[in-house]
Amino acid sequence: MERFEPDARLTRNATLIANIGLCQLRLVDDSRWTWLTLIPQRPDISEIFELTPLDQTMLTFETNLVASSLKSVTQCTKINVAAIGNIVRQLHVHVVARNEGDANWPGPIWGYGEAVPYEEVVRKRLADTILKALST
């Protein structure tokens, strides 16, 4: 069986929060939005339909779990979920908390402005809060 390695572009500016089953859950280091990425731990997969039916079910379950937890933690206006992958082909799902008036609202977050990294203590606290919300 081939070993899973996440694409370096998905890990470079993202903190691993947990391996939650099928996916790695990462917090993207851009404080303009609370932005999480789910990366299914399956090598050579770029599309959801390439996953086995069981993995598709797990991805849906984990996406919903993360989205619900993120909404609870942030009290945001809207949760955006996307599996685009035009630049980074390895399958990954973005789960982003959006609020009216946030950077580029209501437009997309991709390619908008420059990332604003979290302060270390804030990033750690947010990651811990999200992890706690996932387990309740």
N, C-alpha and C positions, 0 to 999 in steps of 0.2 A: 504494500500500500504506500502510495506517495505521501510524503510528509507535507503538512500544511505550513506555509509561510505567508503571513500577510504582506501585501505590497508595501514597500517602504514609504510610499507616498501617503498611505493611510495611517502609518504609525509615526511618521516624522514629527508631526505637531499635534499628537493626540495621546492622552494618558489612558492606559489600560485601567478600566474600573473593575472588570471581572470577566471571567469566562462563564457565561450563563447557561450553557448547554451546547447548542449548536454554534452559537456566535460568541466572538469576542465583543465586548462592549467598551467603546472608547469615547472619551470626552475630548472634543476638538478644542484646541487652545486658541479660541477667539471669543473674547468676552462680550462681543457685541450681541451675541445670541447664545442661548444655552443649546449647544449643538452636539448631539451624540451620533456615533456611527456604530452600526452592527455589522460585523464581518463574519459571515458563515465560514466555519473552519473546514472548508472542503477545497482541495487543490483543483486548479484548472476549471473553475466554474465562473462564468461571466453573466449568466442569465438565471432568473428564478426558475424557469421551466426546465433547466438542466439539473436541478436538484431532484433527488428521489421524492416521491409523494410524501413520505414521512418527514424528510427534511423541509419540504415546502410547508407542511403543517407546523413544524417547529419554528420556522422562520416567521410565519404569521403570528404564532403564539408569542414569540419573543418580541416581535415588533410591537404588538398590542400591549404587552406588559411594560415595555420601555416607554412607549408613548403615554400610557396611562400614568405611570410613575412620574414622568417628566412634567406632565400637566399638573399633577398634584403638588410637586415640589415647587414649580415656578408660578403656578396660578396664571399661566399665560392665556392670551386671547385665542390662539390657534396653534395646533401642532401640524407641522408639515412633515410628510414622509415621502421619501423619494429614493428610487434605485435607478439612477441614470447611467452612470458608468461610461460616459463617452470618452473621458480622458483616462481614468483608472478603470481598466476592464474587469479586474477582479470584483466579483459580486460583493457589494456592500450596500447597506441601506442607511440613509441619513434620516435622523429624527430630530427635528429642530423646533424649539419653542419660539413662537413669534408673538409680538405684541404691537398693537397700534402705536405708531410713532417710533418703533425701533429702526435701526439702520436699514434704509431702503424699503421700509414698509410701504405698500403691500407687495413690492417687487421681490424678485428672487434674491437669495443671499450670495449665490455663486458669482464670483468675479466682481463683487461690489467692494470698492475701497480696499484698505489695508487691514489685515488682522490686528486685533488688539489683544495681546496675550494676557492671560490671567496672572495676578500676583500669585506666587506659590501657595501661600496660606489659603487664599480664596479658592484656588483650583482644587486643593486637597479637601477642603471643607465641602465644596460642591460635589465632588466625586463621592465622598463618604455619605452625604445626604441622599444622593441618587441611589447608591448601593443599599442604604437602609430602606428607602422607599420601595425598592424592588423586592425586598424580603418580607414586607408586611402585607 
